[in-house]
Amino acid sequence: MFFRQKQMAYHAKPERPDPLFAKMLQEPLGGQWGEMSVMMTYLFQGWNCRGPQKYKDMIMDIGTEEIGHVEMLATMIARLLETSPIEQQEEMAKNSVVGAVMGGARVEDAIVAGMNPQQYIVAGLGSRPSDSVGNPWNAAYTIASGNLLADFRFNVTAESLGRLQVARLYNMTNDTGVRDMLSFMLARDTMHQNQWLAAIKELEEDGLETTPVPSNFPQNLEKTEVAYQFLNHSEGVESQQGRWAQGPAPDGKGTFTYVDRPPAYTEDEGQLSPIDPRTYGTPAAPVPPAAAE
């Protein structure tokens, strides 16, 4: 059960309206690596968790926190859209990265061209469940495999890319109110990256999962002779210098070797067999008309 309090997780008050930046803030809201994505990812990981309750409770804690982050961003976007006087936008254009790339265009034209029309036409000057170019948020961004180690590793990536995008946005505005909210989000992303790394370590120490995932699949069923080979599939041999090409593998079960020229399996050239001519594909040789009847 969820119970909403009227208080925000953190305040979301810009100094001034800015419809251009409102469009940009749609990315950390409804983009692939945005707050909607991690919110849904963590909630489904928690709901589906069959492991120890400390993991489920932790996942639900962060999933519920992300609901608050979605609310913060949606509120900030709506407030950035409340009014948009040209004079204020001209000042924004002079002092931001956005203004620097406008070139010789009229500021008014650039503002209108840069706004997200759906924020006005569809949402009545509000936020949308979409990214910064209007692509609708997609449930395919939600990752919940049932394997906590696989999921936690994905979560580190999600938090890393989310923090990367917010850091870029921080440098694209001079609005102290927006920057204050983004600084809070950056700090929480710092915590969340560390949180998932700690959870990965504890999961392995608890003996619940290890590398390679899934660890309970019998490795003797693998093509073991290639399990720890680094294959040089591009020009140059600089990759040979890396830790991934020599020495013991991190899982402690094998030793890396470097294969400069990976073998081609010449006994299979990928040729396909003929199929029913009624599929009307292009065959290797002409098909008599009667064969397709």
PEVEN-V241593 format. One record per pair of residues at least 12 apart in sequence whose ideal C-beta (glycine too) atoms are under 10 Angstrom apart, sorted by the first residue. I is the first residue (numbers start at 0). J is the second residue. D is the distance in whole Angstrom. If there is no record, write none. Layout:
I_J_D, I_J_D
This chain:
1_42_10, 1_63_7, 1_66_7, 2_63_10, 3_66_8, 3_67_9, 3_70_9, 4_67_9, 6_67_10, 7_67_7, 7_70_7, 7_71_6, 7_74_7, 7_75_10, 7_180_10, 8_64_7, 8_65_10, 8_66_9, 8_67_3, 8_68_7, 8_69_10, 8_70_7, 8_71_6, 8_183_8, 8_184_10, 8_187_9, 9_67_8, 9_68_9, 9_70_10, 9_71_6, 9_179_8, 9_180_6, 9_182_10, 9_183_5, 9_184_8, 9_186_10, 9_187_9, 10_71_8, 10_74_9, 10_75_9, 10_176_8, 10_179_8, 10_180_7, 10_183_9, 11_70_8, 11_71_5, 11_72_7, 11_73_9, 11_74_5, 11_75_4, 11_76_9, 11_77_9, 11_78_7, 11_79_10, 11_176_8, 11_177_9, 11_179_9, 11_180_5, 11_183_9, 12_74_9, 12_75_8, 12_78_7, 12_174_10, 12_175_10, 12_176_5, 12_177_9, 12_179_8, 12_180_8, 13_75_7, 13_76_10, 13_78_6, 13_79_5, 13_81_9, 13_172_9, 13_174_5, 13_175_9, 13_176_4, 13_177_5, 13_178_10, 13_179_9, 13_180_8, 14_87_9, 14_172_10, 14_173_9, 14_174_5, 14_175_6, 14_176_5, 14_177_8, 14_178_9, 14_179_10, 15_78_10, 15_79_8, 15_81_10, 15_82_9, 15_83_9, 15_84_9, 15_87_5, 15_88_9, 15_90_8, 15_91_7, 15_174_7, 15_176_8, 15_177_10, 16_78_8, 16_79_6, 16_80_7, 16_81_6, 16_82_5, 16_83_5, 16_84_7, 16_87_6, 16_88_8, 16_91_9, 16_124_10, 16_174_10, 17_78_10, 17_79_5, 17_80_9, 17_83_8, 17_87_8, 17_88_7, 17_90_10, 17_91_6, 17_95_9, 17_97_9, 17_110_10, 17_172_7, 17_173_10, 17_174_7, 17_177_8, 18_76_10, 18_79_7, 18_80_6, 18_81_10, 18_82_9, 18_83_5, 18_88_8, 18_91_10, 18_110_7, 18_111_9, 18_113_8, 18_114_5, 18_115_8, 18_118_7, 18_119_9, 18_124_9, 19_79_9, 19_83_9, 19_88_8, 19_91_7, 19_92_8, 19_95_8, 19_97_6, 19_98_9, 19_101_10, 19_109_8, 19_110_6, 19_112_10, 19_113_5, 19_114_7, 19_115_9, 19_171_9, 19_172_10, 20_75_9, 20_76_9, 20_79_6, 20_80_10, 20_91_8, 20_95_8, 20_97_7, 20_113_10, 20_168_8, 20_171_7, 20_172_5, 20_174_7, 20_177_7, 21_75_8, 21_76_5, 21_77_8, 21_78_9, 21_79_4, 21_80_5, 21_81_10, 21_83_9, 21_114_8, 21_115_7, 21_118_6, 21_124_9, 21_125_10, 21_126_8, 21_131_10, 21_177_10, 22_76_9, 22_79_9, 22_80_9, 22_97_10, 22_113_7, 22_114_6, 22_115_4, 22_116_10, 22_117_10, 22_118_7, 22_127_10, 22_130_10, 22_131_6, 22_132_9, 22_133_9, 23_76_10, 23_79_10, 23_97_8, 23_113_9, 23_115_9, 23_131_5, 23_164_10, 23_167_9, 23_168_6, 23_171_7, 23_172_8, 24_72_6, 24_73_9, 24_75_6, 24_76_5, 24_79_7, 24_126_8, 24_131_8, 24_165_10, 24_168_7, 24_171_10, 24_172_9, 24_177_8, 24_180_10, 24_181_9, 25_72_9, 25_73_10, 25_76_7, 25_115_7, 25_117_9, 25_118_8, 25_126_7, 25_127_6, 25_128_9, 25_129_6, 25_130_6, 25_131_5, 25_132_8, 25_133_8, 25_134_9, 25_136_10, 26_72_10, 26_129_9, 26_130_5, 26_131_4, 26_132_9, 26_161_10, 26_164_6, 26_165_9, 26_167_9, 26_168_7, 27_68_9, 27_69_10, 27_72_6, 27_75_10, 27_130_9, 27_131_9, 27_161_7, 27_162_10, 27_164_6, 27_165_6, 27_167_10, 27_168_7, 27_181_9, 27_184_7, 27_188_10, 28_68_9, 28_69_7, 28_71_9, 28_72_4, 28_73_6, 28_75_9, 28_76_7, 28_126_6, 28_127_8, 28_128_8, 28_129_8, 28_130_8, 28_131_9, 28_136_8, 29_69_9, 29_72_9, 29_73_9, 29_76_10, 29_126_8, 29_127_7, 29_128_5, 29_129_5, 29_130_5, 29_131_8, 29_133_10, 29_134_8, 29_135_8, 29_136_4, 29_137_9, 29_140_9, 30_129_8, 30_130_4, 30_131_7, 30_132_9, 30_134_8, 30_136_8, 30_137_10, 30_140_9, 30_160_9, 30_161_9, 30_164_7, 31_130_7, 31_134_9, 31_136_9, 31_137_8, 31_139_9, 31_140_5, 31_157_9, 31_160_8, 31_161_10, 31_164_10, 32_130_10, 32_140_8, 32_156_9, 32_157_6, 32_158_9, 32_159_9, 32_160_4, 32_161_5, 32_162_9, 32_163_8, 32_164_6, 32_165_10, 33_65_10, 33_68_9, 33_69_8, 33_72_8, 33_128_10, 33_129_10, 33_130_7, 33_131_9, 33_136_8, 33_140_8, 33_157_10, 33_160_10, 33_161_7, 33_164_8, 33_165_10, 34_64_10, 34_65_6, 34_66_9, 34_67_9, 34_68_4, 34_69_5, 34_70_9, 34_71_8, 34_72_6, 34_73_9, 34_161_7, 34_165_10, 34_184_8, 35_65_8, 35_66_10, 35_68_9, 35_69_6, 35_72_9, 35_73_9, 35_128_6, 35_129_9, 35_130_10, 35_136_5, 35_137_10, 35_138_10, 35_140_8, 35_141_9, 36_65_9, 36_69_10, 36_136_7, 36_137_9, 36_138_9, 36_139_10, 36_140_4, 36_141_7, 36_142_9, 36_157_7, 36_160_10, 36_161_8, 37_61_8, 37_62_8, 37_64_10, 37_65_5, 37_68_8, 37_69_9, 37_140_9, 37_141_9, 37_142_10, 37_154_8, 37_157_5, 37_158_7, 37_161_7, 37_188_10, 37_191_8, 38_61_9, 38_62_6, 38_63_9, 38_64_9, 38_65_4, 38_66_6, 38_67_9, 38_68_7, 38_69_6, 38_141_9, 39_62_8, 39_65_8, 39_66_10, 39_69_10, 39_136_9, 39_138_7, 39_140_7, 39_141_4, 39_142_9, 39_143_9, 40_58_10, 40_61_10, 40_62_8, 40_65_9, 40_140_7, 40_141_5, 40_142_5, 40_143_6, 40_150_8, 40_153_8, 40_154_7, 40_157_7, 41_57_10, 41_58_6, 41_59_8, 41_60_9, 41_61_5, 41_62_3, 41_63_8, 41_64_9, 41_65_6, 41_66_10, 41_141_9, 41_142_10, 41_143_9, 41_150_9, 41_154_7, 41_157_9, 41_191_9, 42_58_8, 42_59_7, 42_61_9, 42_62_4, 42_63_8, 42_65_8, 42_66_8, 42_141_9, 42_143_8, 43_58_9, 43_62_8, 43_138_10, 43_141_6, 43_142_8, 43_143_4, 43_144_10, 43_145_10, 43_150_9, 44_58_5, 44_59_9, 44_61_9, 44_62_7, 44_141_9, 44_142_8, 44_143_4, 44_144_8, 44_145_9, 44_147_8, 44_150_5, 44_151_9, 44_153_9, 44_154_8, 45_57_8, 45_58_4, 45_59_4, 45_60_9, 45_61_8, 45_62_5, 45_63_9, 45_143_9, 46_58_9, 46_59_8, 46_62_9, 46_143_8, 47_143_5, 47_144_9, 47_145_6, 47_147_10, 47_150_9, 48_143_9, 48_145_8, 48_147_7, 48_150_9, 49_145_7, 49_147_9, 50_145_10, 50_146_10, 50_147_6, 50_202_8, 50_205_9, 50_207_6, 50_208_9, 51_147_9, 51_201_10, 51_202_9, 51_205_7, 51_207_8, 53_198_10, 53_201_9, 53_205_9, 54_147_6, 54_150_10, 54_151_9, 54_198_7, 54_201_9, 54_202_7, 54_205_9, 54_207_9, 55_147_10, 57_194_8, 57_195_10, 57_197_10, 57_198_7, 57_201_10, 58_143_10, 58_147_8, 58_150_9, 58_151_9, 58_154_9, 58_195_10, 58_198_9, 60_194_9, 61_154_9, 61_158_10, 61_187_9, 61_190_9, 61_191_7, 61_194_7, 61_195_9, 61_198_10, 64_187_8, 64_190_10, 64_191_9, 65_187_9, 65_191_9, 67_187_10, 68_161_10, 68_180_10, 68_183_9, 68_184_7, 68_187_7, 68_188_10, 69_126_9, 69_128_9, 71_180_6, 71_183_8, 71_184_8, 72_126_7, 72_165_10, 72_180_8, 72_181_10, 72_184_8, 73_122_10, 73_125_8, 73_126_4, 73_127_9, 73_128_9, 74_125_10, 74_126_8, 74_180_9, 75_126_8, 75_174_10, 75_176_8, 75_177_7, 75_180_6, 75_181_9, 76_115_9, 76_118_8, 76_122_9, 76_124_9, 76_125_7, 76_126_4, 76_127_8, 77_118_9, 77_122_8, 77_123_9, 77_124_7, 77_125_5, 77_126_6, 78_124_10, 78_125_10, 78_126_10, 78_176_9, 78_177_10, 79_118_9, 79_124_9, 79_126_9, 79_172_10, 79_174_8, 79_176_10, 79_177_8, 80_114_9, 80_115_9, 80_118_6, 80_119_8, 80_122_9, 80_123_9, 80_124_4, 80_125_7, 80_126_8, 81_124_7, 81_125_10, 82_124_9, 83_110_7, 83_111_10, 83_114_8, 83_119_10, 83_124_9, 85_106_7, 85_107_6, 85_110_7, 86_106_10, 88_106_6, 88_107_8, 88_109_9, 88_110_5, 88_111_10, 88_113_10, 89_106_5, 89_107_8, 89_110_9, 90_106_10, 90_173_9, 91_106_9, 91_110_9, 91_172_8, 91_173_8, 91_174_8, 92_104_10, 92_106_5, 92_107_10, 92_109_7, 92_110_8, 92_113_10, 93_106_9, 93_173_10, 94_172_9, 94_173_5, 94_174_10, 95_170_9, 95_171_6, 95_172_6, 95_173_6, 95_174_9, 96_167_9, 96_168_10, 96_170_7, 96_171_5, 96_172_8, 96_173_9, 97_109_8, 97_110_10, 97_113_7, 97_171_6, 97_172_8, 98_173_10, 101_113_9, 115_127_7, 115_129_8, 115_131_8, 115_132_8, 115_133_6, 116_133_9, 117_129_7, 117_133_6, 118_133_9, 121_133_10, 131_164_10, 131_168_10, 140_157_9, 142_154_8, 142_156_9, 142_157_8, 144_212_9, 144_213_10, 145_213_10, 146_207_10, 146_208_7, 146_212_6, 146_213_6, 146_214_9, 147_198_8, 147_199_9, 147_202_6, 147_207_7, 147_208_6, 147_212_10, 148_198_9, 148_199_7, 148_202_6, 148_203_7, 148_207_8, 148_208_4, 148_209_7, 148_210_8, 148_211_10, 148_212_5, 148_213_8, 148_214_8, 149_208_8, 149_212_5, 149_213_8, 150_195_9, 150_198_10, 150_199_10, 150_202_10, 150_212_10, 151_194_9, 151_195_5, 151_196_8, 151_197_10, 151_198_5, 151_199_5, 151_200_10, 151_201_10, 151_202_7, 151_208_9, 152_195_8, 152_196_10, 152_199_7, 152_210_10, 152_212_8, 153_195_9, 154_191_8, 154_192_9, 154_194_9, 154_195_4, 154_196_10, 154_198_8, 154_199_9, 155_191_9, 155_192_6, 155_193_9, 155_194_9, 155_195_5, 155_196_6, 155_198_9, 155_199_7, 156_192_10, 156_195_9, 157_188_10, 157_191_9, 157_192_9, 157_195_9, 158_187_9, 158_188_5, 158_189_9, 158_190_9, 158_191_4, 158_192_5, 158_193_9, 158_194_8, 158_195_7, 158_196_10, 159_188_8, 159_191_10, 159_192_6, 159_195_10, 160_188_10, 161_184_8, 161_185_10, 161_187_10, 161_188_6, 161_191_8, 161_192_9, 162_184_8, 162_185_6, 162_186_10, 162_187_9, 162_188_4, 162_189_7, 162_191_8, 162_192_7, 163_188_9, 164_188_10, 165_180_10, 165_181_6, 165_182_9, 165_183_10, 165_184_5, 165_185_6, 165_187_10, 165_188_7, 166_181_8, 166_184_10, 166_185_6, 166_188_9, 168_181_6, 168_184_9, 168_185_10, 169_181_5, 169_182_7, 169_184_9, 169_185_7, 209_249_10, 209_250_7, 209_251_9, 209_252_10, 210_248_8, 210_249_6, 210_250_4, 210_251_9, 210_252_9, 211_226_8, 211_248_9, 211_249_10, 211_250_6, 211_252_8, 211_253_10, 214_250_9, 214_252_10, 218_250_10, 218_252_7, 218_253_9, 223_252_10, 223_253_8, 224_256_10, 225_256_10, 225_258_9, 225_261_9, 226_248_9, 226_250_10, 226_252_8, 226_253_6, 227_243_10, 227_247_9, 227_248_5, 227_250_9, 227_252_8, 227_253_4, 227_254_6, 227_255_5, 227_256_7, 228_244_9, 228_253_9, 228_255_8, 228_256_5, 228_257_8, 228_258_5, 228_261_8, 229_241_8, 229_243_6, 229_244_4, 229_245_8, 229_255_6, 229_256_7, 229_257_5, 229_258_7, 229_259_10, 229_261_10, 230_244_10, 230_256_10, 230_257_9, 230_258_5, 230_259_9, 230_260_9, 230_261_4, 230_262_9, 231_244_9, 231_257_7, 231_258_6, 231_259_5, 231_260_7, 231_261_7, 232_258_9, 232_260_10, 232_261_6, 236_257_8, 236_259_6, 238_257_8, 238_259_10, 239_257_5, 239_258_10, 239_259_8, 240_257_10, 241_255_9, 241_257_9, 242_255_8, 243_255_6, 243_257_9, 244_256_8, 244_257_4, 244_258_9, 245_257_7, 270_283_9, 271_283_9, 273_286_9, 275_290_9, 275_291_9, 276_288_10, 276_289_10, 276_290_5, 276_291_5, 276_292_9, 277_290_9, 277_291_6, 277_292_9, 278_291_9, 279_291_7
